[in-house]
Amino acid sequence: MCAYKLVTVKFRWWGLQGRVEKFLHKQERRLFTNFHRQLFCWLDKWVDLSMADIRRMEEETQKGV
């Protein structure tokens, strides 16, 4: 499986633009890295589930939101 993520940051404020954009790109990278680590750790919980089990979990999650 392959997923592409497009992140665009535009901050137009003279003197701060470069710093803010650099900070946001670092945070975006950290966010995606942590998310992918969590997905990999949760793999053991998902590997034995059937599609019906996954659909049931999705419905329970929708009811909770």
Secondary structure in CASP SS format (residue, H / E / C, confidence):
PFRMAT SS
TARGET T0000
AUTHOR 0000-0000-0000
METHOD secondary structure of the structure
MODEL  1
M C 1.00
C C 1.00
A C 1.00
Y C 1.00
K C 1.00
L C 1.00
V C 1.00
T C 1.00
V C 1.00
K C 1.00
F C 1.00
R C 1.00
W C 1.00
W C 1.00
G C 1.00
L C 1.00
Q H 1.00
G H 1.00
R H 1.00
V H 1.00
E H 1.00
K H 1.00
F H 1.00
L H 1.00
H H 1.00
K H 1.00
Q H 1.00
E H 1.00
R H 1.00
R H 1.00
L H 1.00
F H 1.00
T H 1.00
N H 1.00
F H 1.00
H H 1.00
R H 1.00
Q H 1.00
L H 1.00
F H 1.00
C H 1.00
W H 1.00
L H 1.00
D H 1.00
K H 1.00
W H 1.00
V C 1.00
D C 1.00
L C 1.00
S C 1.00
M H 1.00
A H 1.00
D H 1.00
I H 1.00
R H 1.00
R H 1.00
M H 1.00
E H 1.00
E H 1.00
E H 1.00
T H 1.00
Q H 1.00
K H 1.00
G H 1.00
V C 1.00
END
